[in-house]
Amino acid sequence: MLIDIALFLFSATAISLIANELKKYIKIPKIQRRSPYILRCKNVTFNMQIAPHLLVAGLSGQGKSMFVEYLFKDRKDIDNVYLVNAYRSDFKSLKCKRINSTTNTLKLLTEVYTELQKHPRYIIVDELLELSIREPKVIKELTKALAVSRHYNTFFICIAQQATKEEIKCKSLFNCRVTFKQVEFSSYQTILGYSPEDRQLQAREFYYLSDCGIGRAKVPRI
């Protein structure tokens, strides 16, 4: 009996010592640590500190809104979220401040580079293409904000059906990209900067480009 207890204690001590030694050589990537700067959709991660701003494109009804909702699902460490230019019936699960008027949108965008945020602030802009056609002043201010907002601890997530350089001139300011199904194969190359081999995406499937690489994934149901 005493021998068994001694062997158990010895084994436990040996395992603990080995684990401590391994920690010196095996580093857990920062991307795996919980942080309000890291947005996740299952195994896909977007680190806003490393690669700020996320552009989400794709045809209507493919899962763009569900994807954005999932990024903030059950994130109690993120409480500073604004939703711009979205219908009341969309993004119901998001606890955020909704802004739809042009005056308030311009005010928010101006505040981006005048007020340093203590905690990361996220501004979600829906229907970016429609907004660029209807409110060119807003897009001009958005472009200015995208260029400097990371220094003020503010990050943008913009959603559009199409995101070519001609249609959305600020596209190059997004370091992370996601695209759901597109009509033209060339759209994948235009949005992502690379051309996936298999472009036959199903609903809720998307291709991504982020700080941790490129790939294909699917949005879980909320």
C-alpha positions in Angstrom: 0.0 0.0 0.0 2.7 2.4 1.0 4.7 1.5 -2.1 1.8 2.2 -4.3 1.3 5.7 -2.7 5.0 6.4 -3.1 4.9 5.4 -6.7 1.9 7.6 -7.4 3.5 10.7 -5.7 6.7 10.1 -7.6 4.8 9.8 -10.9 2.8 13.0 -10.2 6.0 14.9 -9.3 7.8 13.6 -12.4 4.9 14.7 -14.7 4.8 18.1 -13.1 8.6 18.6 -13.6 8.4 17.5 -17.2 5.5 19.8 -17.9 7.4 22.8 -16.4 10.4 22.0 -18.6 8.3 21.7 -21.7 6.8 25.2 -21.1 10.3 26.6 -21.5 10.5 25.2 -25.1 6.9 25.2 -26.2 5.4 28.7 -26.6 1.6 29.0 -26.9 0.9 31.4 -29.8 -0.5 34.7 -28.7 -3.4 34.2 -31.1 -4.7 31.5 -28.9 -4.9 33.7 -25.8 -8.2 35.3 -25.0 -8.1 39.0 -25.9 -10.7 41.6 -26.9 -8.6 42.3 -30.0 -9.1 38.8 -31.3 -12.3 37.9 -33.1 -13.1 34.3 -33.7 -15.4 32.2 -35.9 -14.6 28.7 -34.7 -10.9 28.0 -35.7 -10.6 31.2 -37.8 -9.2 34.1 -36.0 -8.7 37.8 -36.8 -6.3 39.7 -34.6 -7.1 43.4 -34.9 -3.9 44.5 -33.2 -1.8 42.7 -35.8 -4.0 43.2 -38.9 -6.7 45.8 -38.2 -10.1 46.1 -40.0 -12.2 43.4 -41.5 -14.0 43.5 -44.9 -16.8 41.0 -45.4 -18.2 40.5 -48.9 -20.6 38.2 -50.6 -24.0 37.8 -52.2 -27.2 38.5 -50.2 -28.4 35.7 -48.0 -25.1 33.7 -47.9 -24.3 34.4 -44.2 -22.5 37.7 -43.9 -24.6 39.0 -41.0 -24.6 35.6 -39.3 -20.8 35.6 -39.5 -20.4 39.1 -37.9 -22.9 38.2 -35.2 -20.9 35.0 -34.4 -17.7 37.1 -34.0 -19.3 38.9 -31.1 -21.3 36.0 -29.7 -20.9 35.6 -25.9 -18.0 38.1 -25.9 -18.4 39.7 -22.5 -14.9 41.1 -22.9 -16.1 43.3 -25.8 -18.7 45.9 -24.8 -17.9 48.9 -27.0 -19.6 48.1 -30.3 -21.4 50.4 -32.8 -23.7 49.3 -35.7 -24.0 51.7 -38.6 -26.5 51.6 -41.5 -28.3 48.4 -40.5 -31.9 47.5 -40.6 -33.6 47.0 -37.2 -34.5 43.4 -38.1 -30.8 42.5 -38.7 -28.1 41.7 -36.1 -30.7 41.1 -33.4 -28.3 39.2 -31.1 -25.8 42.1 -31.0 -25.8 44.3 -28.0 -24.6 47.5 -29.5 -25.3 51.2 -30.2 -27.2 51.6 -33.5 -26.6 54.6 -35.7 -28.5 55.2 -38.9 -28.7 59.0 -39.5 -26.0 60.6 -41.7 -25.4 63.3 -39.1 -24.7 60.8 -36.3 -22.6 58.6 -38.5 -20.4 61.5 -39.5 -20.1 62.5 -35.9 -19.0 59.0 -34.9 -16.4 58.8 -37.7 -15.0 62.2 -36.7 -14.7 61.1 -33.1 -12.6 58.1 -34.1 -9.4 60.1 -34.6 -10.0 62.6 -31.8 -10.7 60.2 -28.9 -8.4 57.5 -27.7 -10.4 54.5 -26.4 -9.4 52.8 -23.2 -10.9 49.5 -24.4 -11.1 48.4 -28.1 -14.1 49.9 -30.0 -15.6 48.1 -32.9 -17.7 49.9 -35.6 -19.7 47.6 -37.8 -20.8 49.2 -41.1 -23.5 47.3 -43.0 -24.3 47.7 -46.7 -21.1 49.5 -47.5 -21.7 49.6 -51.2 -25.1 51.1 -50.9 -23.8 53.7 -48.4 -20.9 54.7 -50.7 -23.5 55.4 -53.5 -26.0 57.2 -51.3 -23.6 59.1 -48.9 -20.2 59.8 -50.5 -19.4 62.2 -47.6 -19.7 59.3 -45.2 -17.3 57.2 -47.3 -14.8 60.0 -47.5 -14.8 60.3 -43.7 -14.8 56.5 -43.3 -11.6 56.3 -45.5 -9.9 58.9 -43.3 -10.9 57.0 -40.1 -9.8 53.6 -41.5 -6.3 55.0 -42.1 -5.7 56.1 -38.5 -8.3 54.5 -36.2 -6.0 51.7 -35.0 -3.9 54.3 -33.2 -7.1 55.3 -31.3 -8.0 51.8 -30.5 -10.9 51.6 -32.9 -11.5 48.9 -35.5 -13.9 48.6 -38.4 -15.9 45.6 -39.8 -17.5 46.6 -43.1 -20.0 44.4 -45.0 -20.7 44.7 -48.7 -22.2 42.6 -51.5 -19.4 43.7 -53.9 -16.0 45.1 -52.9 -14.1 45.9 -56.0 -11.6 48.8 -55.9 -13.8 50.8 -58.2 -16.9 50.4 -56.1 -15.3 50.7 -52.7 -12.1 52.8 -52.9 -11.1 52.2 -49.3 -10.8 48.4 -49.8 -7.0 48.5 -49.5 -7.2 49.6 -45.9 -8.7 46.3 -44.8 -6.0 43.9 -43.7 -8.4 41.0 -43.1 -10.8 39.8 -45.8 -13.7 37.4 -45.9 -15.8 36.5 -48.9 -18.9 34.4 -49.2 -20.3 33.1 -52.6 -19.8 35.5 -55.5 -21.3 35.5 -59.0 -18.0 36.1 -60.9 -14.9 34.0 -60.2 -12.8 37.1 -60.6 -14.5 38.6 -57.5 -12.7 36.2 -55.2 -9.3 37.3 -56.5 -10.4 41.0 -56.3 -11.6 40.8 -52.7 -9.1 38.3 -51.2 -6.0 39.1 -53.3 -5.7 35.4 -54.1 -7.8 33.0 -56.2 -9.2 29.9 -54.4 -9.2 26.7 -56.5 -12.7 25.6 -55.6 -15.1 28.5 -55.8 -18.4 26.6 -55.4 -19.3 27.8 -51.9 -22.4 26.7 -50.1 -24.5 28.9 -47.9 -22.6 30.0 -44.8 -19.3 29.0 -46.3 -16.6 31.5 -46.8 -12.9 32.0 -47.8 -10.8 34.2 -45.6 -7.5 36.1 -45.5 -6.3 37.0 -42.0 -3.2 37.5 -39.9 -3.0 33.7 -39.3 -3.3 32.7 -42.9 -5.8 31.8 -45.6 -8.4 29.1 -45.9 -12.0 28.1 -46.1 -14.5 27.7 -43.3 -18.2 27.7 -42.4 -20.3 29.9 -40.1 -22.0 27.8 -37.4 -25.7 28.5 -36.8 -26.3 31.0 -34.0 
